[in-house]
């Protein structure tokens, strides 16, 4: 803690290691076994769970970059066992007592920006230089490539993959591989599914679902009707139906014909 500025009002477990020249404000709670690098800033309203690695230059709980923010008290909650690499920034929420929430076991790489009111699940990877706009939601086991932009209010379903240098302004359903600017779907995230222990038959089932939605000439409404009829597709079909029905921005478009 040498040369660091740490408020006496902050609640910091004795096991926490803090590098030099870091700043921790009053209304901060840091649980056990965290490793905090040098020149880290942790602002008021931040609550950090156990076993996180927070590298040099990271800023947590910073004021939202949002015209609607008027200085109201809000929170930034970070779970357990996350790795947050150098110079990443994570905003607290807009709205009194609202919260930006980061789950567990996430890997946030260098220069990533996680904006206000975001909901980040568990076991996600966000590659260097990517920018997540306000109110974005990632479910679990999502992979976001480097230099990606995700428009505010978008949602990315579990086990989806968004390729490097993509711009997403629609919701990305679970299990889908997508890339480009604007983003297009390019099949199922096969490698990610295999890496996470999905059986070959499960992957084939998801490919069937993908073809029903993205490789047919049917409208999305008709596709949903067909999915409901395909009882053998089981839980995967129900998950995707629920995701699409809950979408507020609409799901991403099919690939252009000239790209097939």
N, C-alpha and C positions, 0 to 999 in steps of 0.2 A: 504493500500500500504506500510505499515511499513516494513522495512528491504528488500523491493523488489528493483530490479534494472530495472528501466523503462526509456527508451530513451525519451528525450524531443522531438525528431523528430517523434515519433510514434503518430498516430492520434487515440486518445482514448476518447470515449464519457464520459462525466462527470458522467453518471449513472453507469458506470462499477465498479463492486466490485472486487478488486484484493487482494488475500491472501498474507501472508508474504513469503519472500524468492523466489519470482517469478522473471523471467527475460523476458523482452520484448524489442526486438531490434528496430532499426531505422525504417525500411521499413515495418511497421505493421499498419494495420487499424482495429480498433475494434469498432463496432457500439453499440447502446444502449442496456441496460438491460442485459448485460452478467455478469455471476458470475464465477469468476476465482479463483480456490483454491490456496493452498500454493504449492511452489516448481514447479510451471508450467513454461515451457519454450516456448516462441513463437518467432520463428526466422523470419528473413527478408523474405519478399515475402508473408506473411500471411495476409489474409483479412477475417475478421470474422463478420458475420451478427448480427442479433438481438436475444436476449433472450436465448442464449446458456448457458448451465451449463458445465463448464470445471473443472474437479476435480483434486485433488492433484497429482502431478507428471506427468501430461500429457505433451507431447512434440509435438508441432505443427510447421510445416514448416521446419522440419529437412532436411539436405541434403539427397538426394536419396542414397540408398544402391545399387549402379548401376555403373559398370565399365565404362559405356558410359557417365556418368556425369563428366563434366570437370569444374565445378564451375560456369557455366553460370547462369544469372539471370532467375528465373522462379517463379511460384506462387503456393500458396495453398489457395484455396477458400473454406470457410465453410459458409453454409447458416444460416437459422434461426431455433431457438427452438430445437437444437440438445442437447443430453446429452452425454457427453464424460467422461467416468469413469476413475478411477485411473490408471495411468501409461500406458495409450494408447499412441501410437505414430502414427503420420500422416506426411508423407514425402511431400515435394514440388516436382515439376515435373523435369524430365530430359528433356533437350531441351530448348533453349532460348525462353522465353516468353510462354512456355507451362505451363499447369495448372493441378494440382490435384484438383478435384472438389467434395465437399461433399454437398448434397442438404439440405433439411429441415426435421425436425422432426425425425431424426435418433437417435437410441440408440446404442452407441458403448460402450461395456462393458470393464472390466479391462483387461489390457495387450494385447489388440487387436493391431495388426500392420496393418496399411493401407499404402501401398507402393506408389511409385511415379506414376504419370499419371493415377491414378484411377478415375473412374467416379462412384460416389455413388448417387443414386436417392433420393427419399423421403420415409419416414416412414419405413425404414429398421431396423432390429435388428441384431446386430452382437455380438454373445456371447463371453464370456471370453476366452482369449488365442488363438483366431482365427487369422490367418495370410493370408492377401490378397496380392498376388504378383502384380508386376508392370503391369499397363495397364488393370487390371481387371475392369469389368463394372457390376454393379448391377442396375437393374431397380428399381421399386417401390414395397414396401410391401414384401420384401424378408426377410426370416428368416434364419440366419446362426447359427448353433449350436456351442457349445463350442469345442475348440481345433481342429477346422477345418483348413485345408490347401487348398487354391485355387491357382492353377498354374497361372502364368502370362498370360495375354491376354484372359483369360476365361471370359465368359459373363453368367450372371444368370438372367433369365427372371422374370417378375413381379409375385408376389404371389407364387413364388417357395419356397420350404423349403429344406435345406440341413442339414441332421442329424449330431449330435455330432460326433467328431473324424473321419470325412470323409475326403477324399482327392479327389478333383475335378480337372481333367486335360482336360475336355471337356466342351462344353457349355451346360448349364442346361436350357431347355425350360421353358417358363412361366407355372405356375399352377401345376408343378410337385413336388412330394415328392421323395427325393432321399437320399441315405445314403451309407456308406461303403467305403472300400479302396481296389480296385478302386470303385468308385461310381456306383451304379445301380439305376434305377428308380423303385419305389415301389408304383406307383399309383398317384392319384391326391391329392394335399394338402387340403384335405376336411376340416380339422379343421381350418386351416388358412382362407379358403374361407368363411366358416360359420361365423367365428369371424369378418370378414370384410363385412358381410352383403350380401353375394351372396345368391340368392334364390335357393331352392332345384332343380328346373328345370335347372338352370344354372350349378349347380354342376353335374347333370346327363349328360348334354351336354358335359362337359369337360371329364367325365369318358368315354363317347363314343369316343371322340378324342384320349384319352390315349390308349384305346383298339386298335384303328386303327393303331397307331404307334408302340406300345410296345407289343401287344399281338397277332399280326398277323405274318404270315410267309413271308409277302411281303417285298421286298427291300424298303429302304427309298424312293427311287425315285417313286416306285409304290404307296407307302403310300401317298406321296404328290399329286399324280394324283387323288387318291381316295378322298382325303380331298377337292380338288377343285370341285369334283362332288357332295359333300354333302352340298348343299346350305342351308339346314335347320340348319346346325351348325353355320352359320352366322359369326359374327365378331371374335369369338374365333378361328375358323378355319383359318381365314385370318391372325390373329396375329401369330399363330404358324407357318403357312407357311412362313410368312415374316421372323420370327426369324430363322427358319432352313435355309432358302435360304441365309440369311446374315451371317450365322455362318462361321468363318474362321478356327476354330479348330475342327469343327464337333460336333454333339451333343453326349451326353453320350450314352453308350451301353444299350441294353436290359438286363434284369435280366438273370442270368445263369439259365438253365433249372432246375438244382438241387436245386435252391433256391426257386422255385415256389411252 
